[in-house]
């Protein structure tokens, strides 16, 4: 089981990567896709705040290993979904010249 500190660092790193990819996409994509990318940034920040809160205050006091394992699995699933949404937004628009 990873430590709580390491899990928090993973949340920080992965959400930071999502946000930096969104900013790069905002620069290279046309104006009409910027609202969608800003929405992904907002979702990422909300997810970050929610995960840190859930890591700090576990909902269940018994079987903490399972709780944190499920939390990490949910984290990777959500981050993957955020990256997929960035990819979908970028595929649907033509890059600016």
C-alpha positions as CSV (number, residue, x, y, z in Angstrom):
1,X,0.0,0.0,0.0
2,X,1.3,3.4,-0.9
3,X,1.6,6.0,1.8
4,X,-0.9,8.7,2.2
5,X,1.8,11.3,1.4
6,X,2.7,9.5,-1.8
7,X,-1.0,9.3,-2.8
8,X,-1.4,13.0,-2.3
9,X,1.7,13.7,-4.4
10,X,0.2,11.5,-7.2
11,X,-3.0,13.4,-7.1
12,X,-1.1,16.7,-7.3
13,X,1.1,15.5,-10.2
14,X,-1.7,13.9,-12.3
15,X,-4.1,16.8,-11.9
16,X,-1.3,19.2,-12.7
17,X,-0.6,17.3,-15.9
18,X,-4.2,17.5,-16.9
19,X,-4.3,21.2,-16.3
20,X,-1.0,21.8,-18.2
21,X,-2.2,19.7,-21.2
22,X,-5.4,21.8,-21.2
23,X,-3.4,25.0,-21.3
24,X,-1.3,23.7,-24.2
25,X,-4.5,22.7,-26.0
26,X,-6.0,26.1,-25.4
27,X,-3.0,27.7,-27.1
28,X,-3.1,25.4,-30.2
29,X,-6.9,24.9,-30.6
30,X,-9.4,27.4,-32.1
31,X,-11.4,29.8,-30.0
32,X,-14.6,27.7,-30.0
33,X,-13.0,24.8,-28.1
34,X,-11.6,27.0,-25.2
35,X,-14.8,26.8,-23.2
36,X,-14.7,23.0,-23.3
37,X,-11.1,23.0,-22.2
38,X,-11.7,25.4,-19.4
39,X,-14.5,23.1,-18.3
40,X,-12.0,20.2,-18.1
41,X,-9.7,22.4,-16.0
42,X,-12.5,23.1,-13.6
43,X,-13.4,19.4,-13.4
44,X,-9.7,18.6,-12.7
45,X,-9.5,21.2,-9.9
46,X,-12.7,20.0,-8.3
47,X,-11.5,16.4,-8.6
48,X,-8.2,17.4,-6.9
49,X,-9.9,19.1,-4.0
50,X,-12.3,16.2,-3.6
51,X,-9.5,13.6,-3.6
52,X,-7.3,15.4,-1.1
53,X,-10.3,15.8,1.2
54,X,-11.2,12.1,0.9
55,X,-7.5,11.1,1.5
56,X,-7.3,13.3,4.6
57,X,-10.7,12.2,6.1
58,X,-11.5,8.6,5.2
59,X,-15.2,7.7,5.1
60,X,-14.7,4.3,6.7
61,X,-12.4,3.7,9.6
62,X,-12.3,0.0,9.2
63,X,-10.3,-1.7,6.4
64,X,-8.3,1.4,5.4
65,X,-6.2,-0.6,3.0
66,X,-9.2,-1.4,0.8
67,X,-10.5,2.2,1.1
68,X,-7.2,3.7,-0.1
69,X,-6.9,1.0,-2.8
70,X,-10.3,1.8,-4.1
71,X,-9.5,5.5,-3.9
72,X,-6.4,5.1,-6.0
73,X,-8.3,3.1,-8.6
74,X,-10.9,5.8,-8.8
75,X,-8.2,8.4,-9.1
76,X,-6.6,6.7,-12.1
77,X,-10.0,6.1,-13.8
78,X,-11.0,9.7,-13.4
79,X,-7.6,11.1,-14.6
80,X,-7.8,8.8,-17.6
81,X,-11.3,10.1,-18.4
82,X,-10.0,13.7,-18.1
83,X,-7.2,13.0,-20.6
84,X,-9.6,11.3,-22.9
85,X,-11.9,14.3,-22.9
86,X,-9.0,16.6,-23.8
87,X,-8.1,14.2,-26.6
88,X,-11.7,14.2,-27.8
89,X,-11.9,18.0,-27.8
90,X,-8.6,18.3,-29.7
91,X,-9.7,15.7,-32.3
92,X,-12.9,17.5,-33.0
93,X,-11.3,20.8,-33.8
94,X,-8.7,21.7,-36.5
95,X,-5.6,23.3,-35.1
96,X,-4.9,27.0,-35.9
97,X,-2.3,27.9,-38.4
